[in-house]
Amino acid sequence: MDTQVQIKGIQDGLLVSLPEGAWEEVFSAILLTVDERLDFFRGARIALQVSERDLGATELSTLRAELGKREMEQIGLLKAAEVVDGAVVRQRKAYPVYNGTYAQYLATIKAYLASFGNLQTVGRNGLHKYNNQDHSMLTAMLAVRNLLGEQHDVWSVNTDRSYHEEMRLPPHSALSADEAGT
């Protein structure tokens, strides 16, 4: 049975077409193809063309984790063999909401997360606060340095209250859409 993986350049990256055959054989063929051409795949966005194959979340998650381990080793972040497990959590349209109890709930989340000695959270969703792209990347960079033995408080990034845009409404007022800036 032919388990040759076909690769084609597309506008957004690489299209990897999966051959026919048992998933275990196809899975191994994909990883072998990537391993043989690591430089070619470096930083590429990969789309899978699965055709009639019925892939479940488990198969896709396992493949994503294996490809992620290889990429992290390739860029020098860690050795693939050192990775015990991995997960991707997609959270659509998540946005931090600031209200009167935000600080209390955030303190609870921070205390819980601090109980994990090997966990670094970054970005808007990881820190449960609004961060622009620069701040999110800075938290990621500091988290990596923490993993390498440095001590940085990623929660302290973007704590300057004057940075945030602010609009105060008078009590019990109603603004039109134009007045509210929407």
C-alpha positions in Angstrom: 0.0 0.0 0.0 1.3 3.4 -1.0 1.7 5.7 2.1 3.5 8.5 0.4 2.6 11.9 1.8 2.0 14.5 -0.9 3.0 18.1 -0.2 1.9 21.2 -2.2 2.6 24.8 -1.6 -0.5 27.0 -1.2 -1.1 30.6 -0.5 -1.3 30.2 3.3 1.4 27.5 3.7 1.6 23.9 2.9 -1.1 21.4 1.9 -0.4 17.9 3.1 -2.5 15.3 1.4 -3.0 12.1 3.3 -2.6 8.8 1.5 -5.0 5.9 1.8 -4.2 3.3 4.4 -4.5 2.5 8.1 -4.1 5.7 10.3 -1.1 4.3 12.1 0.8 3.9 8.8 -0.3 7.3 7.5 0.6 8.9 10.9 4.1 7.4 10.7 4.5 8.4 7.0 3.6 12.0 7.9 6.2 12.1 10.7 8.8 10.5 8.6 8.2 13.0 5.8 8.5 15.9 8.3 11.7 14.4 9.9 13.3 14.0 6.5 12.6 17.7 5.5 12.7 19.6 8.8 14.2 22.7 7.2 11.5 22.7 4.5 8.7 22.6 7.2 10.3 25.2 9.5 7.7 27.7 10.6 5.2 26.5 7.9 1.5 26.6 8.4 0.2 23.2 7.5 -3.2 22.3 6.2 -4.3 18.6 6.0 -6.3 17.3 3.1 -8.0 14.3 4.6 -10.3 13.5 1.7 -12.7 10.7 2.7 -10.8 9.8 5.8 -12.8 10.2 9.1 -10.3 11.6 11.5 -11.4 12.2 15.1 -10.2 14.8 17.6 -7.8 12.3 19.2 -6.0 11.6 16.0 -5.7 15.2 15.1 -4.6 16.2 18.6 -1.9 13.5 18.6 -0.6 14.6 15.2 -0.6 18.2 16.3 1.3 17.4 19.4 3.9 15.3 17.5 4.4 18.1 15.0 4.6 20.7 17.7 7.3 18.7 19.6 9.4 18.5 16.4 9.0 22.2 15.7 10.0 23.1 19.3 13.1 21.0 19.0 13.9 22.5 15.6 13.9 26.0 16.9 16.0 25.0 19.8 13.4 25.5 22.6 13.6 21.9 23.9 14.3 18.3 23.0 11.2 16.5 21.6 12.0 13.5 23.9 11.6 15.7 27.0 7.9 16.5 26.2 5.6 14.4 28.3 2.2 15.7 26.9 0.7 18.6 25.1 -2.7 20.1 24.4 -4.2 22.9 22.3 -7.2 24.7 23.7 -9.0 26.9 21.2 -11.1 29.5 22.8 -13.1 31.5 20.3 -14.1 35.1 20.9 -12.7 35.2 24.4 -12.2 38.7 25.9 -11.4 39.7 29.5 -14.3 41.4 31.3 -13.5 43.9 34.0 -16.1 44.3 36.6 -16.3 45.0 40.4 -15.2 41.4 41.3 -12.5 41.0 38.6 -9.5 41.4 41.0 -11.0 38.9 43.4 -11.6 36.3 40.8 -8.2 36.9 39.2 -6.4 36.5 42.5 -8.2 33.1 42.9 -7.1 32.0 39.4 -3.5 33.2 40.0 -3.2 31.3 43.3 -4.5 28.1 41.7 -2.1 28.4 38.7 0.8 29.1 41.0 0.4 25.6 42.5 1.8 24.2 39.2 5.6 24.6 39.3 6.0 23.9 35.6 3.2 26.0 34.2 3.6 29.4 32.5 0.6 31.3 31.3 0.9 34.0 28.6 -1.1 36.4 26.5 -4.6 37.7 26.8 -6.3 34.4 27.5 -3.5 33.0 29.7 -3.4 36.0 32.0 -7.1 36.9 31.9 -6.5 40.5 31.0 -6.4 42.7 28.0 -2.9 42.7 26.4 -2.1 44.1 23.0 0.1 41.9 20.7 3.4 43.5 22.0 2.5 42.7 25.6 1.3 39.2 24.7 4.6 38.5 22.9 6.6 39.9 25.8 4.8 37.6 28.3 5.6 34.7 26.1 9.3 35.7 25.9 9.5 36.1 29.6 7.8 32.8 30.2 10.4 31.0 28.0 13.1 32.7 30.0 11.4 31.5 33.2 11.5 27.9 31.8 15.3 28.4 31.3 15.8 29.3 34.9 15.2 33.1 35.1 12.6 34.6 37.4 10.2 37.0 35.7 6.7 37.9 36.8 4.6 37.7 33.6 1.6 39.0 35.5 3.3 42.3 35.9 3.4 43.1 32.2 1.0 45.8 31.2 -0.1 46.8 34.7 0.2 50.5 34.1 -3.4 51.6 34.4 -2.8 54.8 32.4 -2.1 52.7 29.3 -5.7 51.4 29.1 -8.3 53.4 27.2 -10.9 54.6 29.5 -14.4 56.1 29.3 -16.4 57.2 32.4 -20.1 57.6 32.2 -22.0 59.9 34.6 -24.3 57.9 36.9 -27.6 57.0 35.4 -26.9 58.6 32.0 -27.8 57.3 28.6 -25.6 58.0 25.7 -26.4 57.7 22.0 -24.3 55.4 19.9 -22.4 58.4 18.6 -21.7 59.8 22.0 -20.5 56.4 23.3 -18.1 56.1 20.3 -19.7 52.9 18.9 
